[in-house]
Each structure stands twice: as C-alpha cells, then as structure tokens.
Amino acid sequence: MTDPRDHPAPLPAPAVDIEGMVRRSGSSFYWAMRLLPPEKRAAMFAVYAFCRVVDDIADGSDTLDQKRADLRQWRRETENLFAGNPTHPIALALAGPVSNYGLDKQDFLGLIDGMEMDAVDTLQIPDMETLQIYCDRVACTVGRLSTKIFGVEDQLGKDLAKSLGQALQLTNILRDVAEDAERNHIYLPADYLRRHGITVQDPTVLVNAPNLSAVCRELAQLAEQRYAESHILIQQCNYRDIRPAAIMMHIYHRLFLKLRRAGWRDFGTRVSLSKAEKLILAIRCLVLPVR
C-alpha cells in the first residue's frame, strides 16, 4: 500500500498579505526591516512570513500528527520553490529573492528541522551541543538568509548569523523559562542543570528548583559573549546595509541586560521592553553607527 506521506496533499494557497502579516506580528523585525530598500524589504518580509508560518505550526494547538504533516508539506513546498515551481503565495514571494540573492535551500530546510524539534509534547534539550544545533536551526538559519539579502560578504555574514542568532535565541530562552515550562519544554540544557544539582524532569517543578537562577546566569555568560562577537562583526560591515541587524541586536541586548539585572529570581514575571524603549534604541541606531 502506498504511504500517503509520499504524496502529501498540496499546500492550500489562500491570498496572503505578507507585509500585513509581518506588521500585525508586533515584532521589532517589522520596523527594523522598513529601513531597507523596497526590493530587499520585500525579500525580508517573505523570509519572515516563511518563518512565521512554520513556527505557528510548531507552536499551534493541532495534534502532533497534523503538525508533522504540515511541516512535511512545507518541506515539499521548499523543494518545489528551489525546483522553480512553487505554489503557495509565500513560496511564490520567495522565488525572486532566492534567485536574486542566492538564498540557500538548506537554510529553509534547517528552519523546518528546528520546528520539528519543537513540534513535540515534551522537550528537554540534553546538552549544550544540542542547544547549539537548535539555535542554528531556528535562528542562525534566518541570520544567514538575512545577511545574504543585506549584501554582507559571505563568510562575514555567516559569522554574524551564528553569533547574533545564538545571542537572540539564548535571550528568548532566558526570558521564557516559565512560559516554556507550561508547554512542557525545557530549553536549558540538562547538563547545565545537573552541574547545578538540578535533576527534576517535570518542567512545572523545574521553575521552582533551587539554583535555577545559577543555571540561567551561566547560560547568560555565553549569550553575552555572543553579543560581544556580534558587535565586533557588525563594525566590519557596511553599516548602511546592516542597520536592521544592528537594531535587532541593540533591542535584544537591552532586553538581555534587563533580564540579567532581574537576576532570574522571579520566573513568573515576564521581562520585556516597552515600545518607547524599542523606538529610542532604533533611532539611536539610525543616527549613530555601532561603536
């Protein structure tokens, strides 16, 4: 009998307002990318829309079987995109950027790999090596696509994507410990937890474990290193080209510093930046290059 997974149904092709999707997300990404010339801005919005749709599948309320089926369909659509016959509006919007900027198919597939890691009932990252793989898939892949669109030299772009992607994703993990625990997801690596005497497996118990703040502080040291590396790498780029990445770096770094000052003593209180704080940081990046 033929396995239906070998011939999945085509993706539905509703009308998609890609810029509206990005704008409605409320993400700092939208305002940072508005700085780009129209062609590059449209390319980045299409990349964001791809990221948004696969992330929504992983984080959604569908059954695991449905999530996996939907992600398989997007894997198939990615193959169609690079074969020159996309069908979904988001993939159609990506056709030009793929050709114009030499975007890598493996970065799109890697992002789907990361969403498949997330699309489980219970997740425990076992060690730092696995966490770095996860960060590469869900964040650094997007960085590599972005730096190609920005026009950054290849190796410099890859280095920046790695350092900044890890910095941003580690910040998200350190901010969302309690929220992730409610979903039975633990992104703090188990080897870090064991090093601080934490062996509990129940995520809802984990947030009250002694020494959990020490685990977060240790992981924060790595995040700070990655921000420092990103700062140096951005200085090596044409600043006009890289301003959107600089804005994202400064916004997330300010959030990171706020988390560090709070000291991970109250995991139930979500730390965030106001719209005014984000706007001020964005204006500073527009006026003054990164120093």
N, C-alpha and C positions, 0 to 999 in steps of 0.2 A: 504493500500500500504506500502511496506517495505521502511523504510527510508534508503537511500544509505549510510548515515553516520554510520549505524550499521554494514555495511560490506564494509569498505573502501578498495580501491584498494591497493595491496601490494606496499611497497616502491620500487622504482627502485633500482637495485643493480649494479651500474657501478663499474668498478675497481677503487679503492681508494688508493692513495699513502698517507697514513696517516702522516708519518713523513714529506713528502714534503708539505702537507697541512699546518702543523704547521710551517715549516721553511719559507714558502712563505708568511705567515701572517705578518712577520716583527715584531712579538711580542717579548718582553723581555722574555716571557714564554719559548720560544724555547731554548734559551741559558741557562736559569736557570735550565731547566729540563735535559739538556745534562749532568749535573753533576751526575745524578742518575745512579745506576747500570742498565744494559740493560733491565732486566725484568720490573723494576719499571719505567724506562724511557718509555718503550713501553706502559705500562699501562696509564701513564700520557698523552702521546700523543693521545691515544684512547679517554680518557676523554675530552681532548681539542677538538678533532675532533667532538665529540658529541656536545659540547658546540658551536663550530663554525657553525655547520650545522643548529642547531635550531635558533641561533642568526641571521644567514644570512636570514632565512625565515622571522623572525620578522622585520628585517630592510630592506628587499628587496622591489622590486617595484611591486610585484604581487598584485592582488586585495585582500581585506580583507577576502573574502570567500575562496580564494585559500590559503592564509596564514593559516587560521584556519584549513582548510582541511589537509594541510601538517603537521601542528603541531599535529593534531589528529592521523595522520599516525605514527608520531614519538612516540606518547603516546602508540599506539598499538604495535609498534616495541619494546618499552621498556618492555611492558608486555611480549612480545614474548621472549625477552632476559632473563628475570627472570624466565620464564617458561621452558627455555632450548632449545628454537627453534628459535633463531634469524635468519634473512635472509639478512639484509643489511650488507655490509662489515664493517662498523663502529661498528655495534652491535656485529658482529662476533668477532671483535678485542677486544671488551669489555667482552666477555664471560669468558676468563681466569681471568682477573682482578677482575670481580665480584665474582668469586669463590675463588680466591687466597687471596683476601684482604677483603672479606666480605662487599663489597660496598652495600649501601642501595638503594633499588629501589625508595624510596620516594625522595631521593636527585635528581635523574634523572627526576622524575615526577615534582618535585618542580621547577626545572630549566625550564621545559616546561611551567609550570604555570606562571613563570616570563616572558617568551617570549610571552605568551598570553596577559599579561598585556601591553606589548609593541606593540603588533600587532593591533593597533587601529589608526584611522586617527588623533584623538586629545586626548592627555593625560594630565591630571592635577592631580598630587598627592595631595590629600586633606589635609593630616596631617602627622605628624611625625610617628604615628603608622603605617600608610600605607606605608610610605617610608621605614621603618624598615622591613616590610613584603617583599617589593620589593627587598631590598638589600639581605635579606635572600635567596630569590628565585634565584636571578641572580648571586650572588657572594658567599654567605656563603655556599650554597649547594656544589659549586665547592671546597670550602675550606675543607668541611667535607670529600668529596671523596678523596681529595689530602692527607689530614693528615692520612687517613687510609692506603693509598698506601705508604706514607713515613714511617709508622710504629709508629706513635705517640700514646701514651696511650689515650684511648677513650675519657674521659672527658676533658683532656688537649687539645686533638685535636679539640673537639667541641668548647671549649672556644676560642682557637686560630682562628678557622674558623670564628667564629662570630665577633671577634674584628677586625681581619685583613680583612675579607670580607667586613665589613662595611667601614673600612678605605679606602680601594681601590675603592669601588663603590662611596663613597662620593667624593673622589678625581676626579673620572671620571665625576660626575655630576657637580662639581665646575669648571672643565676645559671646559665642553662642553655646557655651558648655551646657548650661541648664536647658536651653531650648532643644538642643540636640539630644540630651538625655531623655527628654519627654518622648522623643521619637525612637528611643532605644538605639541611638547612635552615639558611639564614643570615638571621637577622633584623636583624643590624647593617646599617644602610643602606649601600649601595655607595658613595654619595657621601661618607659619613664615612670609609669605608675608603680611598678614593682620596686624600682630603685628607691621610691619614697615610701615603701611599705604598704602600698595600696593594692589589694588583691580582689576586691569586691567585683562581681560580674554584673550585678544589677545596676543599670545606668541611673535609676532613680535614687539608689542608695549612694552611688558614687559622688553625687554633688555635695553630700554631707560628710564625705570621708576626711579624716584628719590628713593634713599635708597636701591636699589637692591644690591649694594655692601655691605650694612649693613647686609642684609639677608645672603649673602654669608659668611661674616665674622662670623656670629652666627653659621651657619652650619659648618664652618671650626673649630670652637671650639670643636664640637662633633668629627669631624674627627681626630683632634689632640689627644683627649682623647683615641680614638680607636688605634691610632698608639702607644701611650704610653703603653696601655694594651698589645698590640701585642709584643712590645719589651720585656716586662717582661715575657710573656708567652714563647717566643722563648728561653729565657735564661733557662727555665725549661726543655727544650727538649734536646735530644741528638743532638748536633749541626751538626754533620756529616749528620744525617738523614734529618735535617730541613733546610740545606743550601739553597735549591731552594726557599723556602718561605722567608728566610731572604733576599735573593737577590731581590725578588719582593717587599718586604716591603721597603727596602732601596731605590730602584729606584722610587717607587711611593711616598715615603715620600719626597725625594728630589724634585720631581715634585710638590708635595703639597706645600713645602716651597717656591718654585719659584712662584707658584700661589699667595700665601699669600703675598709675597713681592710686587708682581704686584698690589695687592690691589683690584682686580676686578673693575678697573676703565675703562678699555677698553675691552669690551666683544667681539669686533670684531677681536682682536689679539689672536691667539691660542698660548698658552704657552706649550712648550714641552722640552724634553731633547734630546741632541744630542747623536749619537751612542757612541761618545767618553766618554761622561759623564756616560752613562749606563755601558760601559765597565770598567771604573775606579771603579765604585761602585761594580760591580760584582767581580772584582779582590780583592778589599778590603775584601769582604765577604769570599772569598776563603782563604785569608791569615790569617785574624783575625776573631775570633768568635765575635758575637754581644756583645757589652758591654754597 
